[in-house]
């Protein structure tokens, strides 16, 4: 089965979570989360690459984002009382979060306290992606202020404000 859930609508951009679930007779069903960023003006799916000054694999932006995502996943796992290593950079469950846009995890624009702005990025991980299946899915948030030095002019105009208090409770 497939589901689509609106994550945010910020200016011309719409972030959607897509969930795919299958059951093939094993111990549990398999779930996979992905994201779609839709540009209403262009009427097509787009990437977040234009929001950054550069986005080369292992470049300054992707290296910074990978470190921020690992730290955010680590903090969220601790908040949920899930086992974690002391250092997120050494946690084996987080080793697949790499300095590449396609290896950071499914990305969505997070809602903001400011109209038509995003408070940052949420990264949506399926079961098994950053922990054992029993832990279920996990969403990690990185505020825009943590990566603001890497934003392009378009990105700078898109981000602002803070994450609404009720947003964190609605994403895992």
C-alpha positions as CSV (number, residue, x, y, z in Angstrom):
1,X,0.0,0.0,0.0
2,X,1.1,3.6,-0.5
3,X,0.1,6.7,1.4
4,X,0.8,10.4,1.0
5,X,0.8,12.9,3.8
6,X,1.2,16.6,3.6
7,X,4.3,17.6,5.6
8,X,4.3,21.4,4.8
9,X,3.3,24.0,2.3
10,X,5.7,26.9,2.2
11,X,5.3,29.4,-0.5
12,X,5.5,27.6,-3.8
13,X,6.9,24.4,-2.2
14,X,4.9,21.5,-0.9
15,X,6.7,18.7,1.1
16,X,4.9,15.4,1.1
17,X,5.8,12.2,3.0
18,X,5.2,9.0,1.0
19,X,4.9,5.8,2.8
20,X,5.1,2.4,1.1
21,X,4.2,-0.7,3.1
22,X,4.4,-4.4,2.1
23,X,3.8,-7.6,3.8
24,X,5.3,-10.7,2.3
25,X,4.5,-13.2,5.1
26,X,7.6,-12.6,7.3
27,X,7.7,-11.6,10.9
28,X,6.4,-8.1,10.3
29,X,5.5,-5.8,7.4
30,X,8.1,-3.7,5.8
31,X,7.7,0.1,5.7
32,X,9.6,2.6,3.7
33,X,9.3,6.4,4.0
34,X,10.3,8.8,1.2
35,X,9.7,12.5,0.6
36,X,8.6,14.5,-2.3
37,X,9.3,18.3,-2.7
38,X,6.8,19.7,-5.2
39,X,7.2,23.1,-6.8
40,X,3.6,24.4,-7.5
41,X,4.8,27.1,-9.9
42,X,6.9,24.7,-12.0
43,X,4.4,21.9,-11.6
44,X,7.0,19.3,-10.9
45,X,9.1,17.5,-8.3
46,X,12.3,19.4,-7.4
47,X,15.4,19.0,-5.3
48,X,16.5,21.1,-2.4
49,X,19.9,21.7,-4.1
50,X,19.1,25.2,-5.2
51,X,18.6,26.2,-1.6
52,X,22.3,25.8,-1.0
53,X,25.4,27.7,-2.2
54,X,26.9,24.3,-3.3
55,X,25.8,20.7,-2.8
56,X,28.7,18.6,-4.0
57,X,29.2,15.2,-2.5
58,X,31.7,15.5,0.4
59,X,31.7,19.3,-0.1
60,X,31.4,21.8,2.7
61,X,27.6,21.9,2.7
62,X,26.9,18.1,2.6
63,X,29.7,17.5,5.1
64,X,28.1,20.0,7.5
65,X,24.6,18.6,6.9
66,X,25.6,15.0,7.4
67,X,27.2,15.9,10.8
68,X,24.0,17.9,11.8
69,X,21.7,15.0,10.7
70,X,23.7,12.4,12.7
71,X,23.6,14.7,15.8
72,X,19.9,15.3,15.3
73,X,19.2,11.6,15.0
74,X,21.3,10.9,18.0
75,X,19.5,13.5,20.1
76,X,16.0,12.3,19.0
77,X,16.9,8.7,19.8
78,X,18.1,9.8,23.3
79,X,14.8,11.8,23.7
80,X,12.9,8.6,22.9
81,X,15.0,6.6,25.3
82,X,16.5,4.4,22.5
83,X,20.0,3.0,22.9
84,X,22.7,5.2,21.3
85,X,26.5,5.4,21.3
86,X,28.1,8.3,23.2
87,X,29.4,9.9,20.1
88,X,27.0,10.2,17.1
89,X,30.0,10.2,14.7
90,X,30.9,6.6,16.0
91,X,27.4,5.2,16.1
92,X,27.3,2.3,13.7
93,X,23.6,2.8,13.1
94,X,24.3,6.3,11.7
95,X,27.2,5.3,9.4
96,X,24.9,5.4,6.3
97,X,24.2,9.1,6.8
98,X,26.8,10.4,4.5
99,X,27.9,13.7,3.0
100,X,25.8,13.3,-0.1
101,X,22.4,14.8,-0.7
102,X,21.1,11.3,-1.6
103,X,22.6,9.7,1.5
104,X,21.3,12.2,4.2
105,X,17.9,10.5,4.4
106,X,14.5,11.6,3.0
107,X,14.3,15.4,3.5
108,X,11.2,17.6,4.0
109,X,10.8,21.3,4.7
110,X,9.6,21.8,8.3
111,X,6.7,24.2,9.2
112,X,7.6,27.5,10.9
113,X,6.3,30.0,13.3
114,X,6.7,32.5,10.4
115,X,4.3,32.4,7.4
116,X,5.6,31.0,4.2
117,X,8.9,30.1,5.8
118,X,10.5,26.8,6.8
119,X,12.0,26.5,10.3
120,X,14.5,23.9,9.0
121,X,14.6,20.4,7.5
122,X,13.2,17.1,8.8
123,X,14.8,13.8,7.9
124,X,12.5,10.8,7.9
125,X,14.0,7.4,8.5
126,X,12.2,4.1,8.0
127,X,12.6,1.2,10.4
128,X,16.1,-0.3,10.0
129,X,17.6,2.9,8.6
130,X,19.0,4.2,11.9
131,X,18.1,1.5,14.4
132,X,16.5,-1.9,14.7
133,X,13.0,-2.6,13.3
134,X,11.5,-2.6,16.8
135,X,12.4,1.1,17.2
136,X,10.2,2.0,14.3
137,X,10.5,5.1,12.1
138,X,12.3,8.2,13.3
139,X,12.2,11.8,12.3
140,X,15.1,14.2,13.1
141,X,14.9,17.9,12.8
142,X,17.7,20.3,11.9
143,X,16.9,24.0,12.4
144,X,17.7,26.4,9.6
145,X,20.0,28.4,11.8
146,X,22.4,25.4,12.0
147,X,23.0,25.5,8.2
148,X,22.3,29.2,7.4
149,X,25.9,29.9,6.3
150,X,25.4,27.3,3.5
151,X,22.2,28.8,2.1
152,X,21.9,30.4,-1.3
153,X,19.9,33.6,-1.8
154,X,16.9,31.4,-2.6
155,X,17.4,29.3,0.5
156,X,17.9,32.4,2.7
157,X,14.5,33.7,1.5
158,X,12.8,30.4,2.2
159,X,13.9,29.8,5.8
160,X,13.1,31.6,9.0
161,X,11.3,31.4,12.3
162,X,11.2,28.5,14.7
163,X,9.6,25.0,14.6
164,X,6.1,25.1,16.1
165,X,5.8,23.2,19.4
166,X,3.1,20.9,18.0
167,X,5.1,19.9,14.9
168,X,7.5,17.5,16.7
169,X,4.7,15.4,18.1
170,X,3.2,14.7,14.6
171,X,6.1,13.3,12.6
172,X,7.4,10.0,13.8
